[in-house]
Amino acid sequence: MSVEVIKPGLLTSLQDAGRRGYAQLGLGRAGAVDEPARRLANALVGNNGDEAALEITLAGPTLRFQHDAVVALTGGLIEARVDGQPLPAWTSCFVPAGSVLRLGGMRHGCRSYLAVRGGFDGTLVLGSRSSDLHAGVGRAVQSGDVIAIGEHTPASWFRPGRTMQALRWGLDPQPWLDYAREPLALLRGHHWQALDDASQHALFNQRFMVSKDSNRTGHRLEGAPLQLRHPLELISEATLPGTLQLPPSGQPIALLAEAPVTGGYPRIGQLAAVDLPRLAQRRPGDTVSFRETTLDEALQRLTEREASLQHLLQRIEQRLESA
């Protein structure tokens, strides 16, 4: 079973939970930048959760399904049609063999996730099928690619047919999409004290704008430049997704899924992990602001989010089994 790529979209890549434990080799985690959205898409098609999905950025691909498939679309709200018929998001859908799925522009958010029952079966590298464009592992999807689909049993909640089908129920995207664009929680970084007083105040009180030069490595944030009290001579230190660096321009860079494992810029903050998906869904031109948080609060919010997500994943599994 496979899918043919007719058009690749702006930036489409295979992403799973990423590869962990290879920082000593200079290789970061990669994986989906909005991990809850990927996990929910997998759950809606009855996958175990670790399968690779297509991460779609701002404008989507056109795909031809060579066999019957069950798909789900989550994350940013994107225009989607199967042979001209609207494909609903945040639910499970049956796509018949030979049909063409056209994904257009994104109305809200920056990244959508397309999961297929069985998962997209890309090349396994160090335990992950994720493309790491920054590290040169894998590549973005291109026209003419044929992406295999993993082995799976038929979905019992659909009867095979010649037209697209969708479940009568779906998920509410509201809790998982950053409609309000509220401030993101940020901990003080190792070099926080190196900022001058005005910049310390500005970091938590001004609004930044996501630059068009942003990508999966990081969001470049434009605003009034932040300044150090004195120039710093630094050696490279460990970085990870969510690290807020300050290059000489004074415009911060918030690292994302393809963050390098080390960096030589001052680390002025660390974004709470629970807010990483919210940052990843901000698109060029969107505003970003920060509020100060503590490690205890950040861990508590992450624990609560994971509990809510696990409960929802279990409810999806139960409903699919009873459909």
N, C-alpha and C positions, 0 to 999 in steps of 0.2 A: 504494500500500500504506500502511496506517495502523493505529494502535492507538487505541482509545477508552478514556478514563479514566472508570471508573465511580465509584471512590472515590480520593481523592488520597493517602491516607496522612498521616502526621504532617507531614512536609516532604519533598517529592519535587521535584527540579529537574533540568533538562538540564545536563550538564557534559561538557566535553571537556578538552583540555590547557590551556585558558584563553587569554586575550589578553595578549600581552606587548608592551612598547614604548610604552605609552600613559600612563605615570606623569606625564609632563609635562602631560597633560590632566586629571590628578587621578583617573585610572581605573586601578584595580589589576588584577591578573591574573585573579582568580577561578579557575574550573576545579575539577576534582575535588580533594577534600581528601586522598583516598587514591589517588594517581595510579597506583601499581603495580597496585592492584586493578582500576582502570578499564582499563588497558592489557591485563591478562590476560583480562578479560572480552571485550574486543574480539578478542583473538587466538583465543579459543575459538570464536568464530563466523566466523572467517576474514576479519575486517576488517583494514584496513591499520594501524590503531592510533590514528588521529587522530579517529575518529568519536565523536559525542556518545553518552553513555549516560545512563541515569536514575540519579541519586544518591538513595538512599533512606535516611531517617533514622529509626531506632528502630522505626517501624511502617510497613509498606509499603502501596502502593496496590492497587487491584483494576483489572485491565486486560482489555479484550476485544480479541482479535486479529481484525481483519476479513479478513485473508488469512493463508495459511501463513507461518510465520516460524521462524527459527532463533535461539535466544536462549542466553545464558549469564549466570549469577548468581555474583558473587564478593563479596569483602569480608566484612563481618560476617555471622555465621550467622543466617539468617532463615527462618521458616516459609514454605514456598512450595508451592502446589498448583495444578494445572491440571485444572479440572473434577473436583476432588476427589482427583486422583491426585498423589502427592508429586512435586515437581520437584527433582531432585538439583542441588546447587550445585557450582561449580567444574568443570563439564563442559559440553559442547555438547548442546543439546536442541532437538528439533523440536516446534513448537506448531502444531496444525492450525487452519485458518480457522474462526472462530466460537467458539473456545474461550476460557475465562475464566481468567486467572492471578490468584490471590489471594495476596498477600504479607502475612503477619501480623506478629507481634512478633519482635524480634531477640533471640536467645538469647545471643549473645556479640558484642561490638563495638557500634559506634554507627552505622555506615554501610555499606550494601550497594550494589552496582552491577549494574544490569541492562543488558546490551548486546544488540543485535539485529543480525543480518546486514544490512548496508547502512547501519547507524547511524540514530539518531533525527534527523530532518531539521528541526531548529528554525530559527528566524530567525538569519541570520548578521549579527553586529554587530562591526565592526572585526576581521574575520577569525576570530571565534569564535562558537559557538552556546551558550556557557556563560551561565547566568543569574547575575547578580551582584546579589543581593537587597539588599546594603548600599548599592550605588551606584544602584539602581533600573533596572538593565538586565535586561530579562526579568522573570519572576516564577516563583513556585512553581507546579507543576502543580495544576490544579483539576478538579473533577468536570465532566464534559461536554467536556473538551478532546479533540480528535482530533489525535494527533501523527503526522505523516507519517514514513515510513521511506524511506531513500534507495535509489536504484537499485542493483541487485546481481544477480549470477548465482545460480542455485540452488546449494545446498550439495550437492556430489557424495557426501558421506558419509551422506546420508539419502535414503530413498525416500518421497515424499509419501504420506501416509495420513490416516486419520481419528482417530488416537490420538496422544498425546504419546509421543515416542521420546527416548532418551538414549544417548550413546556408552557403550561398556563401560569406558572409561577416563576418568579425570579427574585434576585436580591435587590435590596434598597442600596443604591450606591452612595447615598448621602453620608453615612458614617465613614466611608473610605475615600471620599474626595474632598479636597481642601477648598470648599466653596468660599468660606469666610476669609481665607488667607490671613489667619491670625498669626501673631509673632511666634517664631520658632524658638524652642528652648535651647539655650546655649550655656555650657559651662565655661568658666575661665580657663584659658589654656596656659601652658607652661611659660609663655612669654607675655602674658597679660600685663604684668607689672612694667614691661618695657614700653607699653603705649604711654604717650603723654596724657595728661588729665583730660584734655578736650576730646581726645580720641577714645579714651575709656568711656566717657559719657556718650559720645556719638555712636559707639558700637551698639548700645542698647536703646538708643533714642531716635536714630535717624532711619529712614527707609532707603534701602538699596534697590537697584534694578538689575534683573538677570540680563547679562550681556548676550548678544547674538553669538559670541565666540565660545559659548558654553557647550559642553558635551558630556559623555558618560564619565570622563575623568573628573570633571568638576564644573561647578557653576562659577563663572566670573561675575562678581557683584560690583556694579557701578554706583558711585555716590561720592560725597565729599571725602577726599583722601584721608586715610588714617595715618598718623605719624608716630614714630618712635621717639622716646626721649633722647636716645643717643644711638648711633649706628651700632649694629651687632655683628660680631664675627662668629659665625655658627658653623658647626659641622652638621652633616646630614643626620637627622633623627627620625625615629619611627613615625609614620603617619598611617591613617586608616580612613575609611569612609566617614565623613562628618567632620574631619579636621578642618579648621578654618585657618588658612595661611595668609600671611601678609607679604606680598612681593614688594619690591622697591617702588612700584607705581602708587602704593597706598590703597589700591583697590583689592579687597579680600577675594580669596578663592576658597570656596567650600567644596571639598573633595567628595566625590560620589563613588559608585561601585568600582570603577577602574582606577581608584586611587593608587599611586605608586606606594611601595612599602616604606620608602624613606623620602625625606625632603629637606631642603636646606633653608627654606623661608621660616621666619618666626611663626610659631603656632600660637595664635592669640585666643583660640577658642576651640571647643569640641561640641558639635551639635549632638543633642540627645538622640539616641538611636531610634526612638519611637517617632521622631519627626523627620527622619531621613526620607521616607516616602513622600511626605508633604513637600519637602524641598525638591525632590526629583520631579514632581509634577508641576512645578513652576516653569513656565515657558519664557523664552526671551521677551523682554518687555514687562513681565510681571514684577511686582514689588516683593521684597523680602525684608522683614524686620526681625529682630531678636529680642528675647527677654531672658534675663539671667535665671538659671536654675541651679539646683544642687544635685550631686550624684544620687542621693537618696530619692529625691523626687523623680529623677530621670529613670531610675531602676523601677520605682513603683509604677510609673505610667507604662513602662514597657511590659511589666508583668501583667498589668490590667489589660493592656491591648492583646497580649498573647492569649490570655484567658478568654477574652471575648471572641478572638479569632478561632480558637480551638472549639469553643461551643458552637460557633456558626458552621465550622467544617463538619462537625458531628451531625448537626441538624440537616445539612445538605445531604450527607451520606444516607441518613435515615429516610429522607423524603424520596431520594432516588430509588432506594430499595423498595419503597412502598408504592412507587408510581406504576 
